[in-house]
């Protein structure tokens, strides 16, 4: 009897639905490689938040509800992402200019924005700065 011509590879991934679409999640013990750059979703969300903040400060919109209607997104989503414009300067510098890989998702990052600035870096990067 000869050996089979196929090789089986087991990749321990989980499938989870997010917004009705399947999303592949890495295993819990997965560590990204050192040469990996920052998640583009986080950078895009920070940029969008700062743009919205500038527009609100300029008086273009009086409330988050007006802003949400203008950009065509849910008020809750806009409110959550707008918090990213109020992250600690050190965290923003490390994320945007240093392109450091964070240990959190965009959602967790927006929740982290409510913490004192001194505590944010430890939460975002997984260790005290």
Long-range contacts (C-beta under 8 A, 24 or more apart in sequence): 32-101, 36-101, 37-99, 37-101, 38-95, 38-99, 38-100, 38-101, 38-102, 39-101, 39-102, 39-106, 41-106, 42-95, 42-102, 42-106, 42-109, 43-95, 43-96, 45-81, 45-84, 45-106, 45-109, 45-110, 46-84, 46-85, 46-87, 46-92, 46-95, 46-96, 48-81, 49-81, 49-82, 49-83, 49-84, 49-85, 50-84, 50-85, 52-78, 52-81, 52-82, 52-85, 53-82, 53-85, 53-86, 56-82, 80-107, 80-110, 81-106, 81-110, 83-110, 83-111, 83-113, 83-114, 84-109, 84-110, 84-113, 86-113, 87-112, 87-113, 87-120, 88-117, 88-118, 88-120, 88-121, 89-117, 90-117, 90-120, 90-121, 90-129, 91-117, 91-120, 91-121, 91-124, 94-121, 94-124, 94-125, 94-129, 95-124, 100-125
